[in-house]
Amino acid sequence: MTTVREASLEVLRRHGITTIFGNPGSTELPMLADLPDDFRYVLGLQEAVVVGMADGFAQASRAPAHVNLHTAPGVGNAMGALFTAQANKSPLVVTAGQQVRAHITMQANLTNRDATRVVHPYVKWAFEPPRAQDVPAALAQAIHRACLPPKGPAFLSVPMDDWNQEAPAQDAELAAARVTSGRAAADPEQVRALARAVDHARNPVFVAGPDIDASGGWDTAVALAEKARLPVWASPATGGGRLGFPEGHPQFRGVLPPAVAPISAVLEDHDLIVVAGSSVFPYYPYLPGPLLPAGARLVAITSDPDEAARAPMGDAIVADVALTLAALLDAVSEPDRPVPEGAGPPPEPEDGDPLPSATVHATLRDVLPDDGIVVLESPTSTSALRNRMRISQPGCYFFSAGGGLGYGLAAGIGVQLAQPGRPVVCVLGEGSAQYAVSGFWTAAAYRVPVTFLVLRNNEYGILKWFAELEQVTGAPGLDLPALETAAIAQAYGVPSGRVRSREELREALAADLDASDGPRLIEVDVAPGMSVF
Ligand SMILES: Cc1ncc(C[n+]2csc(CCOP(=O)(O)OP(=O)(O)O)c2C)c(N)n1
């Protein structure tokens, strides 16, 4: 007889999903019993870390990842990270344990009441199968839903007594064998119309968003910008979990500010704005003004119907971003326009004691190889990192698109697990590190060779910046004195050190990036305040 567990593992196996990120409880143990050798279980000590690791793993491997959560309280702990995974469009297949079926109606202890309701709106789909034998097909469905555009978390609650029930063999085989593909091409007439608009515009501009990288459209976006001679801006950093364009490219102008009025001001001279692979736009904070420069037209290319529908201005083509860019590349002509100018080289780094965070990032740029990966969660220095590092290869930058903290530390581990041969640096503010701090244990226990670079400014710096913007004075809780991140990480098993000068930082980074036997952590003191360039 084939059990529900065997059939479900076969569904996962057929989709290449053999890593389970989890934190187990009694309700999950029946699923994990005698886990076959071709499966790997990665233990996270808290559910936010579990989901964050899987999020980074899914994005960096361009494939779905499986998360297994404990029933109600585990799912509750995971919610913030699920919000982030959804904003990142990360294809997560989230299973959670549930009480024995006979216990659900009486709501025995640990029953996940309304299991399918509680995870909304941060999942695309939530389901608890009505019969044990439906679990393998429901799991397959969760995989398809997570991977079809827009990608995102799908949730399946499984009563713990289901796993040892019998699964009808033929149904399970049919469910496991199904393949679905969601790469839809754009309406050719819409693409031709957009190409004509690009050809005839006086001063068109291209805005590159994270889904260019996610869809595999990086080289095509570069070819399009070069052929049509488009200056390029990155979509605002707030919503960009990935980069859409090489930031060292001579036509790259910079990262758009994340608010209404400043975006219109930056794009003022343009009559056509083509946005690819981003929402329009991930605004924050609210700085009202014109949504578009006077006389400008905007066209967005997105695979996400929701993004297309909720944009407050402009038109949208809903289709696979990479395929649409390829069609647009074919359809545009080579114009007479001069080749647009980019931002020019970044400024020389300044010294200081403590160092400006921009200098930390300039030092990292000097040391990190071109294919090195940055996972970033250092709020006051996000812009400085982008402006100093000018990351220029696909799949080299990961960021919490929704703005929730706790992604960075955890995702850094998942990204490194997915890309074991490439150096991964996880750049964190010391405040941000705390939201997933137990991830240090997983990194050490599984010898994941990620380098954590923690910027210590002894404060929630970005909130002090926001306080000024919001004209708030006297808010408590914005200082972080005596938070010893290196000592904390050391206690979790991560060899850690603290540096202060540029030379010390360079040496520590070079040594730690070379280490392949497990994680390392460098805590660097930085000057307080916002750092843009
Ligand atoms: C889960 C979550 N809780 C709270 C916040 C609010 N928040 C945004 S930035 C920030 C401070 C981050 O501090 P740190 O990592 O030290 O970086 P800095 O701002 O000093 O650069 C906080 C608390 C958030 N974004 N996400």
The ligand as an SDF file (V2000), in Angstrom:
LIG
                    3D

 26 27  0  0  0  0  0  0  0  0999 V2000
    8.9490   43.1990   11.5650 C   0  0  0  0  0  0  0  0  0  0  0  0
    9.2330   44.6460   11.6470 C   0  0  0  0  0  0  0  0  0  0  0  0
    9.1490   45.2980   12.8230 N   0  0  0  0  0  0  0  0  0  0  0  0
    9.4280   46.6070   12.9090 C   0  0  0  0  0  0  0  0  0  0  0  0
    9.7750   47.3170   11.7950 C   0  0  0  0  0  0  0  0  0  0  0  0
   10.0200   48.8110   11.8760 C   0  0  0  0  0  0  0  0  0  0  0  0
   11.4230   49.1510   11.5760 N   0  0  0  0  0  0  0  0  0  0  0  0
   11.7940   49.5470   10.3540 C   0  0  0  0  0  0  0  0  0  0  0  0
   13.4000   49.9100   10.2680 S   0  0  0  0  0  0  0  0  0  0  0  0
   13.6330   49.5910   11.9070 C   0  0  0  0  0  0  0  0  0  0  0  0
   14.9670   49.7840   12.5430 C   0  0  0  0  0  0  0  0  0  0  0  0
   16.0630   48.9700   11.9600 C   0  0  0  0  0  0  0  0  0  0  0  0
   17.2200   49.1670   12.7230 O   0  0  0  0  0  0  0  0  0  0  0  0
   18.6350   48.6780   12.2480 P   0  0  0  0  0  0  0  0  0  0  0  0
   18.5440   47.3360   11.6360 O   0  0  0  0  0  0  0  0  0  0  0  0
   19.5860   48.8150   13.3850 O   0  0  0  0  0  0  0  0  0  0  0  0
   19.0300   49.6370   11.0540 O   0  0  0  0  0  0  0  0  0  0  0  0
   19.2020   51.2030   10.9350 P   0  0  0  0  0  0  0  0  0  0  0  0
   17.8530   51.8120   10.7770 O   0  0  0  0  0  0  0  0  0  0  0  0
   19.8660   51.6760   12.2020 O   0  0  0  0  0  0  0  0  0  0  0  0
   20.0430   51.3680    9.7320 O   0  0  0  0  0  0  0  0  0  0  0  0
   12.4450   49.1690   12.4990 C   0  0  0  0  0  0  0  0  0  0  0  0
   12.3320   48.7590   13.9120 C   0  0  0  0  0  0  0  0  0  0  0  0
    9.8060   46.6150   10.5600 C   0  0  0  0  0  0  0  0  0  0  0  0
   10.0980   47.2150    9.3980 N   0  0  0  0  0  0  0  0  0  0  0  0
    9.5610   45.2920   10.5140 N   0  0  0  0  0  0  0  0  0  0  0  0
  1  2  1  0
  2  3  1  0
  2 26  2  0
  3  4  2  0
  4  5  1  0
  5  6  1  0
  5 24  2  0
  6  7  1  0
  7  8  2  0
  7 22  1  0
  8  9  1  0
  9 10  1  0
 10 11  1  0
 10 22  2  0
 11 12  1  0
 12 13  1  0
 13 14  1  0
 14 15  2  0
 14 16  1  0
 14 17  1  0
 17 18  1  0
 18 19  2  0
 18 20  1  0
 18 21  1  0
 22 23  1  0
 24 25  1  0
 24 26  1  0
M  CHG  1   7   1
M  END
$$$$
